[in-house]
Amino acid sequence: MTARYQSVLFTPAVQAEQDRHGSRAPYAAYLAKHGEEAAEPDRLTPEAAAFIAARDSFYMASVTETGWPYIQHRGGPRGFLRVIDDRTIGFADLRGNRQYISLGNLGVDNRVSLFLMDYPNRARLKLIGRARLTDPEAEPTLMATLTGAAQGPVEHGIVITVEAFDWNCPQHIEPRFTAADLQPELQRLGAHIARLEADLAAERARNQAGRGEEPGTP
């Protein structure tokens, strides 16, 4: 966990709960040692950037102007969530149910929280940042970057400036696999089964020939 992540999310109320449950000391010690790092937003490490770029979905939370949290799922081909640089990520926002709740929330409060899951490898990344809409006319190159992997009508792009991120432990993550995840293994098993069936057919033909039977006789 980065010092910046702690400094933003470990509010006095959170720290009070950590004190009450006995977990505050190690966090406080870490922040005391790395406190100077808390002043600046995090920069994505190569590991975090690769993890983000490999995702085919994520969840984004925003807050309504009345204070209610709202979470929205975003999905697409792997790589649709673009890593622009070590402080910036973004994606093409496709036309959906046209409720525009996230869009409305961002117009009031641009802070967002992203939750990115890798179920097969039991890994997850939490990221907080500030989001803005792109201007297609003023930022054509950026829009082209964001829409490169889009599959569907793009309404706008959303660019997120990273504030902080944190890796979660794999505890309680149940492995799940997409069809794309399973395809290589299914192909391998299919080829293996085909070889076994061919071997079985050849063995059956040899046995029948040894008994003087016509090939293919039951």
Secondary structure, 3 states (H helix, E strand, C coil): CCHHHHHHHCCHHHHHHHHHHCCHHHHHHHHHHHHHHHHCCCCCCHHHHHHHHCCCEEEEEEECCCCCEEEEEEECCCCCCEEEECCEEEEEEECCCCCCHHHHHHHHCCEEEEEEEECCCCEEEEEEEEEEECCCCCCHHHHHHHHCCCCCCEEEEEEEEEEEEEEECCCCCCCCCCHHHHHHHHHHHHHHHHHHHHHHHHHHHHHHHHCCCCCCCC
